[in-house]
């Protein structure tokens, strides 16, 4: 979900909210999306031997 998708979702759910409330929810959605992207991009210490980069697995 991109920033514009997050914004569109909040706007769809935001009927009756003030401009400030919508902006706050958009910022929160963007923050969560950024955190999720960082988690997916970072190596996880608890991953099993078959999770991770397919190229690295092929080399093993």
Buried (B, 14 or more C-beta within 10 A) or exposed (E): BEEEEBBEBBEEEBEEBEEEEBBEBBEEBBEEBEEEEEEEEEEEEEEEEEEEEEEEEEEE
